[in-house]
Amino acid sequence: MKSKYMKGFKRALLVAGLSAGVAGAALAHHSFAAQYDSKKPVSMNGAVTKVEWTNPHVYLYIDVTDPKTNKVENWGFEMGPPHMLQRAGWKRNSLAIGEAITIDGWAARDGSHTANARRVVRDSNGEVLGAASSNGQTITAQPGTLQPDAQ
């Protein structure tokens, strides 16, 4: 008799644990509008300092010189998921550390040095690389044609 109740109890614990894990993962993935401000477009030029090729988003970091203070600030840009970028031709090593690029996107609402990227351009040859970071964007990220979704 005890084993029948224990099996049911274990099964209920397993279901509760799995449900909590799925709910946590769903909450962890934010909407564009919750973190970024579509009324604050940014365009920054700088040298690549780091590329984090991880799920659910790739992050690209560049050193940017603040024109007001002349101080170098490190900015982080959220891009799309690795699989979308790979389909568009990106690889982990598409950009070299130290490479000069220009990134267009939208600033974070919290005022931090983070933004959502929509377009990456190699300064050396003008090659446009899409960022595929929010719904409603195309991977090619042609200038002036993208609007962030308001999720």
N, C-alpha and C positions, 0 to 999 in steps of 0.2 A: 504494500500500500504506500509506504514511504517513497519508494522509487518512482511511482507514478506521479506523485506530487512534485518530487525533485526534478523530474524530467520537464514537467510543465513550468516550474519555476525557472529552470535553466534556459528553457526556450524563451520565456518572457524576458529574461535578462538579456539574452542575445539580441532579440528583436529591438528592445529599448536601446541597447548600445549601438546597434547599426543605425537606427533611426537618428540618434543624436549625432553620429558621425556624418551622416548625409546632410542633416540640417546645418551643421557647422560648416561644411564645405560650401554649401549653397550661400550661406551668409557671408563667407569670406570673399566671395567674388562680388565685387562692387559694381554699381552702375557708373557710367561716365559722369552723369549729372551730380552724383553724390560726392565725387572727389575732384572733378575738374570744372572750370568755369568757361563755357563757350563764348562768353563776352570778354575773355582775356586772352586773345591770341598772342603767342610769342614766336619770335624767330631768333635763334641764337646760333652763333658761329663759335666753334671751339675745337679743341683737340680731344679725341677719344681717350678716355682714361680706363674704362672698363666696360665689358659686355657680359651681362649675366643671362645665359641662355637656359632659362628654366621655365617650367609651367607654373602658373597659367599664362604668364607674360614674360617677354624678353625685356630686360632693362638695359638701357644704353646710357653711359655716363660721359659727360664732357666737361672740360675746364673752360669756363667762360670768363672773360675780363669785363668787370662791371665798368661801364663808361663813366659813371659818376665818381666812383672811388678809386678806379684803376686797380682794384683788388681782384685776384682770381678766385672764382667761386666754382665749386663742382655742382653741376646740375644732373639730375637723374630723369630720364625720359622713359615712360612706360610705352611699350610697343605691343604688338599682337602676340598671339601664342606662337611658339616655335614652328608648329606644323604649317600654319598659314604663311609664315615668312619663308619657310623652306619651299613651299609650293611656288612661291614667287621668285625663287632663285637665291634667296639668302642662305648663307652657311654661317656656322659659328664664327668663322674667321673672315667673313666678308669685309669687315672693317678692321684695320690694324690699329693697335694702341699707338697714339700719337698722330693718327691721321686727322687732317683738318676737314670738318664737315659743317654743314648748316642744317639745323633741325627746326621745322615749323610745327607748332602744336598749340595746346591750350594749357595755361598755368593752373596749378593746383589751387583749390579754394582756400586752403589753410595758409597760403603765403610762403610755404616752404620752397626750396629750390628743386621742385619736381614739376613735371608736366606730362601731358599725354601727347605723344608724338603722332603726327599725321604724315610727315614727309621728311625724308633724310636725303641730303644732296652732298655728293663728294665735291669738295672744293677743287680738287686737282683736275677733274674732267667734266664736272657738271652733271654726272650721272645721277638720276633721280631714283631713289630706292623708297618704295612705299613702306609704311609702318604698320598698317592693318591693326590699329589699336582699339578702335571702338566701332560698334555697329553703325551701319550707314556709311562706312568708308569703303573705298575700294583699295585694293592692294597697290595700285599704281599711284595713288595719291597725287593726282595732277593739281597744281596750285589753283586755288580759288574755286574748286569744284566740290569740296567736301564740307559737309555739315555734320557735327557730332549728333548722336542720337540723344534724346532727352530722357531715356529710361526712367 
